[in-house]
């Protein structure tokens, strides 16, 4: 749920979360699910039906906030970042990232763990390892970069020469054009990864199918 997502990322150490809600006006509003008064210091919700895709939301969010934060992370509510043996602040402050503009972090993909029905437990308890490797990535983006536009998974355009690295701070030396949806460097989970809960229980898949989101 969105509340579980927000609670998780606040506990992880993110200082603020911007949520773009472009649900149909007749659908559930995120502000009705979250007690915004409880989270007013941590969460800002934009109810904007004119934003029809993630790339636009990411670009707007970054440009509106790039001067206020050292790093901005664009992520979906079914993606959970894991920092291994470290805190988020210490991880991003590591000397290995000093030259990096983009930190690209790979997915790990769980299965449905043969679960038929929804359980009222945190996702990380419901769906446990083994997880499968996945070439898709999401990206930490350093603040104060001009001219950025975003693909769904990573910045796709900048007039500046930006330096990308993997989760362990290793510089990625490849030439554009790159594949943005799933990057072209070796999979690595040394210091951080994202668990993408693409599959849940059979019951939840049916609910998703009925809403029209059944491509996966």
N, C-alpha and C positions, 0 to 999 in steps of 0.2 A: 504494500500500500504506500501511498505518498507520505503518510505520516511515518511509517517505518523507514522510508528512504531519508526523510529529513532528519529524523532522530539519529540515524546511522552516521550521516555526514557531519552533523554538529559534533557528535561524540568523537569522530575521527579527527576533527580539528579545523574544519572549514569555518572561516569567520563570517561568511554570508552566503546565502543560497538564493538565486534568482530563478523563479519558476514562471515559465510562459505557458499559460492556459489558453489554448485555442479550441477547446471543446465546443461542440454544437451548443447553442444557447439552451436547448432543451435537455442537454446532458448534465451530469453531475458537475458542480463547480468545485474546484480545488479549495477555494476559500471556505466552503461549507464543510469540507472534510477536516481541514486543519483549523484548530483554534488559533487564529492569527495573533490574538492578543498574547498568547503564551509564547509565540515565536517572533514577536515584533522586532527584537534586536538581531535576529538571525535570518529572517525570511522576508523576501519581497515577492509578491505575486502580481504578474501582469496578465490581466484578462483581455487578450487582444485577438479577436476573431479574424482580423485581416492578415495575420501572419500564418501562412498556409504551409510552411515547410521549416524543417529544423535549421537548414543552412541560413535562412534569413534571420531566424531568432538568434542563432549563435553570433552572427555578424553584428546585429543590433546590440546584443548584450555585451559583447566585447568592446565595441566602440563607446558605449555608454559608461563603461566601468574600468577601462584599461588604465586610467590614471589613478585609480583608487586601490589597486591590488597589485602585489608583486607577481602573482600567478593566477590565472583563471583557467578553470577546468570545465569543459563542456561535456555533459554526460546525460544519459537517459535514466528514467526511474527504475529500469530493470538491470542496471549496471552498478556493481558494488566494487569500489576500489579497495584493494588490500595492500597495505604497506607492510613489508616483512621486517620484523625485528627493529622497528623504528617508529617515531612519531611523524606525523605529516610535516610539521614545521621543521624538524631536524632533517628530514628527508629532502625537502625542497631547499634547505639552506646548505646542503652538502657542497663542498668545493667542486665536486665533479660536474655540477650543473652550472657553474659560473659562466661558461661560454655558451650555454644552450639557450635558444629562444623557444624551442618546442621540445617537450619530453613526450615521447611516443610510447604508449604502454599497451601491451597486447592483452587480448581477451583470453580467458579460460571459459570453457562452455560445459556446464553440468548437464546431466540427463534429467529425465523426469523421476528418476529413482523408483520407477514402477508405482508411483502414487496415483490413485484414481480420483481422490477427492481433496478439496482444499482443507488445510489444517491451520488453525489460528496460532501459528508459531512464526518466528522470524525466518526469512528465506534461507539464511545461512545454516539454520538448524534443520529445515525441511529437506534441503537438497545438498547433500554432502559429497565429498570426493568419492570416487575418482572423477576428475574433470578432464575434458579433452582440449588439446591445444587448438588454437584458432589464430589465423593470420590477421584478423581484423584488429584495429587499434583505436584508441582514443588519445587525446592530446592535452597535456598541460601547455598553456601558452603564456609566455612572459608578458607582463603589462607594458604599456607605452610603446607598442609597435604600431607604426602608421600604415594605412592602406591595406589592412588585412581583410580578406573575404574568406568565408568558411565553407568547406564541404561538410557533410554530415559527421565525418570522423576526424578531420584535421584541417587547419588552414590551407586554402588552395591557391591563394594569390597574395603576394606582397611585393612592392617595388624594392624592398630592401633585401639584402642577402642574409637570410635567416639560417641559423645553425640548428639542425635537429640532432637529438640524441635518443638513445633507448632508455629504458627504465634504470639502467645501471650507470648512466652518464657517458656511455661510449658514443662518440661522434659518428653520425651516419653519413658517410661520404658517397652519395649517389647524385646523379644529375637529374634535373627535371627534364621531361615530365615524369612524375612519380604516380603510382597508383594510390589514390587517396583512401579508397574504401577499405582496402587491405594492403598494408604497406609491403615494400619489397625487400625488407631486411630480415635477417635471421630472427626467429622467435626467441625471446629471452624473458625469463621470469625471475631473474636473480634478486631484485630488490622490491619489485611491485608488479601487480597484475590486476586485471579487472575480471570479476566473475560476472558473466552476462547470462542472466536467467531467461534464456530464449524459450526454454520449455519449462512448463510447470506441470500441474496435475492434469489428467484427462478432463476433469470437470472444468478447469480454468481455460483449457484450450477450446472447449465447446463454447464457453461464454465469449471468448475472443472471436471465434468463428462467427457467432451470431451478430457480433458488432461489425463484422465485415473485415476484420483484420486476420485473414487466414492464409496469407502468403507463406507464413513460416510454419 
